[in-house]
Amino acid sequence: MIYKLLDTYDYVLPDIPEKEDILFHDISKEKQCWQHPNFNFEEINNKWTDEKKIKFVERELSRRKNGCWFMNNGEPTYITGSHYFFLVYFKVPVDNIGMSYPAFRNYQKEVFYFLDFVDKDKYCEGAAISKPRRVGATAIINADVMNLSMLRSDRIFSIQNKKLEEAQRFNYAPIKFNVEHFPSIKLSNGKEIFSPRISAGNIQNRRMRWGVSMKDKEELGEDELNTQIYIVPSVQNADDGGQAHRLIRDEVSKYKSDINISTMLSILRPVAQTGTTQVGKIIFFCTSDVEDSPNFEEWKKIYKGSDYTLREKRKTKSGLYKYIISAKYSLAGEVIDNDGNEVMLFDDYGNCKEELAIQWITDKKRDALNNGDLKALQEIRRNFPIDEEDAFESESGTSCYDTVRLAAQTYEIEKREKKVEQGIELPFYTMGRLEWVVKDREVEFKADPFGHWKIFELPEKSYANKNFIDDYGFLCPKTDSPYLWTCDPFAFREMVKGGSKGGIVIGSCIDANLLNMGGTINARYNHRTPNPNEFLEELRKGIIFYSARGLPENNKEWVAMALKDGTDSDQNNRFKYGKFMFVYENGKFRIWRNGDKIAGISNQQKSIEAYVRATSDYLKEPKNGEFDYLKAIWDKELLEQWKKFTPLDTEKFDLGVTASMFCMLVKSFTKIIQPDTDVYSDQSLIRAWLGIQNKQQQDKRKYSLIAE
């Protein structure tokens, strides 16, 4: 059985055992959740026979090595051996309680799955784990180290933190506490068979070595484990010899500047290897430093170089595998819900209430933005990252758009995607291709998972392919068509891998049924074809299919020229497409007229500033019943580009640029000049476009927001 981690790692679960071997199988479903077994070791030692004691130890050893299953709200749930140890034998500090055993959390279950996945992959050198604050990640690593150290002989477990005293306090001391409080089981002859014994070296809180310990004698064949856990100083080359089973580096992004963690990683590699054989694992983990420190940049580089999907010869660039613990699954404590009630974020089954967690984080981000405190915003994002962007993007506030609202809409898309996966909702977009039925006159859409058109809504039938030829031989869109297009073409002579992909966005200024406000994106194309003429052909298909007027960015003016002149290999039979374009000049729009030399919009700074302003207006939080345009955007890739968008460097944001020009058209709709006049319209063009006879009728249909 495969359990998918982060939609990336295929973790193989063991087979589900017989019902009687699953913990809590014999209680009612609503009460089936993790419960600490509360073993009575006094009774075990004083009343059990040696045979019963040995069977108990063998069962516990098996669970600590191989994991076990328990029933959780009616579902068989697997936990790894180290997770079982963490829940049953490893105490952690709990607010208002003191030292106590941890509760079961699903996100922690998945972290243990990931550590087990890393352990079993012989090509993996270790893990790069990004985490929020206070999610128990250090306790998880400490418990994993303690459990494995008592099950393996002749191993070294090295732990380092950003400061030696912090390694002693947060790593060594918790392990030492749990060793000292580990339950003891003795046979009738006085022999200890369960708890470990520190045989040497804990005087300076730096090193411990196991002597007689619980173990599987068939595996080890002797009583002496000779396994060590030690804390190393916070220096770059603390481990440069010997062989280690675990090399733990906690809070790596916050190491002082005289340590380069990338260099440290290269020093650690041979310590975890014997020749070409991986004998140990390097574990880098931390909450991202809120400052853009040198080691934060190194951490970001290591993490991004740990992408499992980009392996070459079964290795990532860093040798590690990356993993992020999202705050939306791990935020703990109480929050106030929309009804004013105090609500615990985790339920009895270990699930975090994602929507409430997201809302709490979003509110914190919005407070920082409202106060104009970009430093506080960055601190919130890095301390409570929802995704990798939160954890690693520098200067969160440099995006010229509202990143908080964009993140909230991204979350709404993810919720819909989950419902689609579960079969609760139908897909809200379709990938496919556009094909000519009649060249230059009629197009049809065909679903194709490998197609490059992403269609959110097909054109209304009364507008699809409804184009006509005027007296001058120009092909024209339907006069009252509500659809608009924009495109960001690439340079005709550029190599395929360089520059913009070539973005096309098609949307509506109003919806085709005249029932709601528009500003929705109906379709988009974002793909660099091997032949630039193919991009032009896709653009023609799109604007014919939707009968749409639009705006190309004309710094790559070959697209605008080809549309207005009909120039291509069979130009004698090609209709001219000039009437499908707007012209942007002197801060205003008009429909292209025969004789205009060029159309579209330039990429000069003033034009960029204009569509950035329009997009900011488009994305802003609505007031007084205004239409929320952002709620009509269901393209996650577009939102991700907008979250990083900067007008100082638009080359990386081809889809963001294209959609921003669309926003500019939508927000500037009343400034478009009618085809044959130089008079700027007020509402007359809108009414003519929509076929509405009078302003009273327009107000009735709630188009007041289109007004200037």
Beta strands, then each sheet from edge to edge (+ up, - down):
strand 1: 2-5
strand 2: 9-12
strand 3: 68-72
strand 4: 75-79
strand 5: 92-94
strand 6: 98-100
strand 7: 126-130
strand 8: 156-160
strand 9: 198-200
strand 10: 207-210
strand 11: 228-231
strand 12: 246-250
strand 13: 273-274
strand 14: 277-278
strand 15: 281-286
strand 16: 320-324
strand 17: 334-336
strand 18: 342-344
strand 19: 430-438
strand 20: 442-447
strand 21: 453-455
strand 22: 468-469
strand 23: 475-476
strand 24: 483-488
strand 25: 503-510
strand 26: 517-526
strand 27: 549-552
strand 28: 582-585
strand 29: 588-591
strand 30: 672-673
sheet 1: 1+ 2-
sheet 2: 3+ 4-
sheet 3: 5+ 6-
sheet 4: 9+ 10- 11+ 8+ 12+ 15+ 7+ 16+
sheet 5: 13+ 14-
sheet 6: 17+ 18-
sheet 7: 20+ 19- 21+ 26- 25+ 24- 27-
sheet 8: 22+ 23-
sheet 9: 28+ 29- 30-
end
